[in-house]
Structure formats: C-alpha cells, structure tokens
Amino acid sequence: MEHCKNPWKNTCSNENIKLYIQIKGENLPICYQCWNKIADQNEDW
C-alpha cells in the first residue's frame, strides 16, 4: 500500500490517502492529516 509523500514533511508514512498533488510532473499521495495542515497554510500554488 502506498503512503503519504508530503514534500514538506518527509517523515510521514500515513497510508490514509486523501488526494494527490502534482509537483514537477510527479503525482504525490497526500494523507488526510498532511492535507489539512497544507490547506491551513497561507501558501500560493
């Protein structure tokens, strides 16, 4: 089973994937916990 590949938190190994984000042509699985933290940040994409 695949695990979270949050590029801002390399230590996450959660397998509860919520969505995928594409960075530099690569689709990265993001878990629920990491996505909630990313979504709460004031970042421009």
Phi and psi in degrees as a GROMACS rama.xvg file:
@    title "Ramachandran Plot"
@    xaxis  label "Phi"
@    yaxis  label "Psi"
@TYPE xy
-80.672  158.973  GLU-2
-124.691  168.557  HIS-3
-58.9302  136.698  CYS-4
-124.363  50.2457  LYS-5
-60.2588  117.934  ASN-6
-69.0596  -14.7739  PRO-7
-98.9766  -6.08605  TRP-8
-143.933  82.5493  LYS-9
-66.1471  -12.4166  ASN-10
-91.1851  -3.99423  THR-11
-73.1267  130.091  CYS-12
-124.325  18.9731  SER-13
-62.7674  137.589  ASN-14
-102.643  3.67724  GLU-15
-87.861  78.3868  ASN-16
-76.3752  131.059  ILE-17
-98.7358  -42.2358  LYS-18
-160.806  177.958  LEU-19
-121.021  141.646  TYR-20
-118.465  151.219  ILE-21
-108.669  122.58  GLN-22
-130.439  123.622  ILE-23
52.6135  40.6195  LYS-24
80.3647  0.779209  GLY-25
-108.726  131.512  GLU-26
-85.255  120.476  ASN-27
-111.961  126.279  LEU-28
-73.0063  136.66  PRO-29
-125.023  130.167  ILE-30
-80.1956  169.195  CYS-31
-57.6262  -47.1661  TYR-32
-62.6627  -48.0496  GLN-33
-66.0078  -39.7925  CYS-34
-63.1668  -40.2102  TRP-35
-60.8023  -39.4669  ASN-36
-69.2677  -42.2714  LYS-37
-63.3889  -45.0985  ILE-38
-65.2555  -27.7793  ALA-39
-81.0114  -13.9361  ASP-40
-76.0312  154.824  GLN-41
-95.7295  69.0711  ASN-42
-112.124  143.635  GLU-43
-95.4906  139.269  ASP-44
